[in-house]
Amino acid sequence: MVELFVCGDIVNYKNTDGLVCSNSLSKIISNADYSICNFEAPVEGVGTPILKAGPHHYQRAATVRGLKQQGFDLMCLANNHMLDYGAEALEKTIEIANEEGLETIGAGMNFKEAYEPLIKVINNIKIGFINVCEAQFGVIDYFSDADEPGYGWINHSEVDKQVIKLNQICDFVIVLAHAGLEHYSIPQKEWRYRYRHLSDLGADLVIGSHPHVPQGYEYHNDSLIFYSLGNFYFDSKNYINKEERSYSLLINLKHDGTLSFKPVFHYKKDLKVCLAPDEKKVDLQSLTDYLGEEYEKLHDKMALEVYNKRLKRNLIYSLVPIPYDGTILFSIKRIINRLLMRVKKQDKNISALHLIRNETYHNVFKHALELISKENMGED
């Protein structure tokens, strides 16, 4: 049997020693045969900020050593912040990981490195790992050059080919995915279908991250899908004061080809991830129940809410030449913040690209407008 520990997103600004876990949680991580995390941003002090929409994240270089010291073995790099400071920062992150004895997957200095799966033989069980992310800044997609640095794209045909190939030569295939709507407790329908499709191709386990909050899980035929583990440790401005109640996984892979799991519930306290007492454990069963009978209703509500409260305004703002987002109040706020230099001037083309290229946002626009159109047709 092989025991894997898998957790969600990590960004560490505050812990100068790189240690982000309590001792009790670190013991669980160290005792597992192989432990995996999503390393959400490159190390500090290298490279320059790329032209992009959204925040630029980095983290303490000591985090890599701290993760190794606390029991981790693999850093997933296929995420939307890994190229925030360009190729130089990505290369340095991989270099430091190698020096500390940590393996990396999901990003690299060219197409081959970014899409290269990792095959491990542990306790005579052969496991194939794939790490990919939705299309954001840093993605290597169909328009990228073969020698361009970046991360693997979850919807590239190469991913499907790899899952099929690994299924033929490995005992287990695990896809570590980074995609979805942030801060919502259910996955988009399109990601449910994508993860199920990867399972149909041969993935035994699909584990998601990126939404920053935990989501539920489901069995699909003989495969198991976890839609989001939520943040493991995040101490950037928007998250430093949050408890980040979430969960990680202990996955048992057995020689007979079956697998089982146990959730490890945790929360953040005093800038450390700690094992959660009962009153602070996330209700994983309720999150999973959201995927049942109420899912369609919740999904429609989520799409309309995101479209009306955020994406519609942002798209209007990015496409018109004046500082206007469809509403007078928010437009005035944008102008005032710009004049007071509270925010940097945005490249509107980059903002539009961010909203249109990314599958998650594209799906919101499409589904919300379909719902609105149907409602208007019903009124007629």
ZAMARGU-4260 file (C-alpha; in steps of 0.2 Angstrom, whole numbers, plus 5000, padded with zeros to 4 digits):
<rodrens>
0) 5000/5000/5000 | 5005/5018/4997 | 4999/5033/5008 | 4999/5050/4999 | 4996/5066/5007
5) 4989/5080/4996 | 4985/5098/5001 | 4979/5114/4992 | 4987/5131/4988 | 5002/5138/4997
10) 5008/5156/4997 | 5019/5161/5012 | 5024/5179/5014 | 5026/5180/5033 | 5035/5164/5040
15) 5053/5169/5037 | 5059/5151/5042 | 5047/5144/5029 | 5038/5133/5041 | 5019/5134/5038
20) 5012/5119/5048 | 5010/5115/5066 | 5020/5100/5073 | 5006/5088/5074 | 5001/5092/5056
25) 5019/5091/5050 | 5020/5073/5058 | 5005/5067/5047 | 5014/5074/5031 | 5030/5067/5036
30) 5023/5050/5040 | 5015/5048/5023 | 5025/5039/5009 | 5023/5054/4997 | 5017/5071/5001
35) 5011/5084/4988 | 5006/5103/4989 | 5002/5116/4976 | 5016/5129/4977 | 5005/5144/4971
40) 5019/5157/4968 | 5037/5158/4963 | 5051/5162/4976 | 5055/5181/4980 | 5068/5192/4974
45) 5070/5185/4956 | 5063/5192/4940 | 5051/5206/4936 | 5032/5207/4936 | 5024/5202/4920
50) 5010/5212/4911 | 4994/5204/4918 | 4978/5207/4926 | 4976/5203/4944 | 4988/5202/4958
55) 5007/5197/4957 | 5011/5184/4970 | 5028/5178/4977 | 5033/5169/4992 | 5048/5167/5004
60) 5062/5157/4996 | 5064/5148/5013 | 5046/5141/5010 | 5054/5127/4999 | 5066/5122/5013
65) 5052/5123/5026 | 5040/5112/5015 | 5054/5099/5014 | 5058/5100/5032 | 5039/5097/5036
70) 5038/5082/5025 | 5033/5087/5008 | 5040/5078/4993 | 5032/5086/4977 | 5028/5104/4973
75) 5014/5107/4960 | 5018/5122/4949 | 5004/5122/4936 | 4994/5137/4943 | 4990/5155/4938
80) 5003/5164/4948 | 5018/5154/4944 | 5024/5165/4930 | 5019/5181/4939 | 5038/5186/4939
85) 5043/5178/4923 | 5054/5164/4917 | 5068/5169/4928 | 5058/5167/4944 | 5050/5151/4938
90) 5068/5144/4934 | 5074/5149/4951 | 5060/5141/4960 | 5063/5125/4951 | 5082/5126/4955
95) 5079/5129/4974 | 5067/5115/4974 | 5080/5103/4966 | 5093/5109/4979 | 5082/5105/4993
100) 5077/5088/4987 | 5059/5092/4982 | 5052/5087/4965 | 5042/5098/4954 | 5029/5096/4941
105) 5017/5106/4930 | 5028/5120/4924 | 5045/5122/4915 | 5056/5132/4903 | 5047/5124/4888
110) 5033/5113/4882 | 5041/5097/4886 | 5046/5101/4904 | 5029/5109/4908 | 5019/5094/4901
115) 5030/5080/4907 | 5021/5068/4919 | 5030/5062/4934 | 5030/5043/4937 | 5035/5036/4954
120) 5036/5019/4960 | 5033/5018/4979 | 5031/5001/4988 | 5030/4992/4971 | 5016/5003/4966
125) 5018/5013/4950 | 5009/5030/4950 | 5008/5043/4936 | 5005/5061/4941 | 4999/5075/4929
130) 4998/5093/4935 | 4989/5106/4924 | 4979/5123/4926 | 4966/5133/4917 | 4971/5146/4904
135) 4978/5161/4913 | 4994/5171/4912 | 5008/5159/4910 | 4999/5145/4901 | 5007/5136/4887
140) 4993/5133/4875 | 4991/5130/4856 | 4997/5148/4852 | 5013/5146/4862 | 5030/5142/4855
145) 5038/5125/4860 | 5052/5133/4869 | 5041/5145/4879 | 5041/5144/4898 | 5025/5142/4907
150) 5013/5129/4914 | 5003/5115/4907 | 4985/5119/4901 | 4971/5107/4907 | 4962/5107/4891
155) 4977/5104/4879 | 4975/5088/4869 | 4992/5083/4876 | 4984/5080/4893 | 4972/5067/4886
160) 4985/5058/4877 | 4996/5057/4893 | 4981/5051/4904 | 4978/5037/4891 | 4997/5032/4890
165) 4999/5033/4909 | 4984/5022/4912 | 4992/5008/4901 | 5009/5008/4911 | 5004/5013/4928
170) 4994/5006/4942 | 4986/5023/4946 | 4985/5039/4937 | 4982/5055/4947 | 4978/5072/4939
175) 4981/5087/4950 | 4971/5101/4943 | 4970/5120/4946 | 4954/5128/4940 | 4937/5134/4944
180) 4928/5149/4951 | 4936/5157/4966 | 4926/5158/4983 | 4912/5147/4978 | 4908/5130/4986
185) 4902/5121/4970 | 4912/5117/4954 | 4906/5124/4937 | 4897/5111/4927 | 4911/5112/4913
190) 4924/5107/4926 | 4914/5093/4932 | 4912/5086/4914 | 4931/5089/4911 | 4936/5080/4927
195) 4924/5066/4923 | 4931/5065/4905 | 4949/5063/4912 | 4942/5049/4923 | 4935/5041/4908
200) 4951/5042/4899 | 4960/5033/4914 | 4963/5045/4928 | 4959/5035/4945 | 4960/5051/4955
205) 4957/5070/4950 | 4961/5082/4964 | 4957/5101/4961 | 4963/5117/4969 | 4962/5136/4965
210) 4944/5141/4971 | 4953/5145/4988 | 4938/5137/4997 | 4934/5118/4999 | 4922/5109/4988
215) 4914/5092/4989 | 4919/5076/4980 | 4911/5062/4970 | 4914/5045/4963 | 4913/5043/4944
220) 4913/5025/4939 | 4928/5018/4947 | 4937/5035/4949 | 4937/5048/4963 | 4935/5067/4960
225) 4939/5080/4973 | 4934/5097/4966 | 4944/5109/4978 | 4954/5106/4993 | 4954/5125/4996
230) 4969/5134/5003 | 4981/5125/5013 | 4991/5141/5019 | 4989/5158/5012 | 4994/5174/5021
235) 4993/5187/5007 | 4983/5203/5011 | 4966/5196/5007 | 4969/5180/5017 | 4980/5184/5031
240) 4966/5186/5044 | 4956/5171/5038 | 4955/5155/5047 | 4955/5145/5030 | 4945/5131/5037
245) 4948/5117/5024 | 4954/5099/5022 | 4968/5089/5014 | 4968/5071/5009 | 4977/5055/5015
250) 4975/5043/5000 | 4978/5025/5001 | 4983/5016/4985 | 4982/4997/4987 | 4990/4983/4977
255) 4974/4976/4971 | 4970/4992/4962 | 4958/5000/4974 | 4960/5016/4983 | 4952/5024/4999
260) 4954/5041/5007 | 4953/5050/5024 | 4951/5069/5025 | 4963/5079/5036 | 4954/5094/5042
265) 4964/5110/5047 | 4963/5128/5049 | 4975/5143/5051 | 4980/5149/5068 | 4994/5161/5072
270) 5001/5160/5054 | 5002/5141/5055 | 4991/5127/5048 | 4984/5117/5062 | 4973/5101/5064
275) 4955/5107/5067 | 4945/5103/5082 | 4928/5097/5079 | 4920/5114/5080 | 4932/5121/5066
280) 4931/5106/5054 | 4923/5110/5037 | 4907/5101/5034 | 4913/5090/5019 | 4897/5080/5018
285) 4887/5096/5015 | 4899/5101/5002 | 4897/5085/4994 | 4878/5085/4995 | 4878/5102/4985
290) 4883/5091/4970 | 4866/5082/4971 | 4848/5087/4968 | 4851/5105/4972 | 4866/5107/4961
295) 4858/5114/4945 | 4849/5127/4955 | 4865/5132/4964 | 4875/5132/4948 | 4863/5144/4940
300) 4862/5156/4955 | 4881/5156/4955 | 4883/5160/4937 | 4871/5174/4937 | 4878/5181/4953
305) 4896/5181/4947 | 4891/5189/4930 | 4880/5203/4937 | 4891/5207/4952 | 4908/5206/4944
310) 4911/5200/4927 | 4899/5211/4917 | 4906/5227/4924 | 4924/5222/4922 | 4921/5217/4904
315) 4912/5233/4900 | 4927/5243/4908 | 4940/5233/4898 | 4931/5237/4881 | 4926/5255/4882
320) 4939/5269/4880 | 4933/5279/4895 | 4934/5274/4914 | 4916/5267/4914 | 4910/5250/4919
325) 4891/5252/4916 | 4887/5260/4933 | 4890/5278/4939 | 4895/5274/4957 | 4908/5261/4953
330) 4915/5271/4939 | 4917/5286/4951 | 4926/5275/4963 | 4938/5269/4949 | 4942/5286/4944
335) 4945/5292/4962 | 4956/5277/4966 | 4966/5280/4950 | 4968/5299/4954 | 4974/5295/4972
340) 4985/5282/4965 | 4977/5268/4975 | 4977/5257/4960 | 4989/5256/4945 | 4983/5261/4928
345) 4977/5245/4919 | 4980/5239/4901 | 4962/5237/4896 | 4967/5224/4882 | 4976/5213/4895
350) 4960/5215/4906 | 4949/5209/4892 | 4961/5195/4888 | 4960/5189/4906 | 4941/5189/4905
355) 4939/5181/4888 | 4953/5168/4887 | 4950/5160/4904 | 4938/5145/4903 | 4931/5148/4920
360) 4925/5166/4916 | 4920/5161/4898 | 4909/5148/4905 | 4901/5161/4917 | 4897/5173/4903
365) 4890/5160/4892 | 4879/5151/4905 | 4873/5168/4913 | 4868/5175/4896 | 4859/5159/4891
370) 4849/5160/4907 | 4845/5179/4905 | 4840/5176/4887 | 4828/5161/4892 | 4821/5172/4905
375) 4818/5186/4893 | 4810/5175/4880 | 4798/5168/4893 | 4793/5186/4897 | 4789/5189/4879
</rodrens>
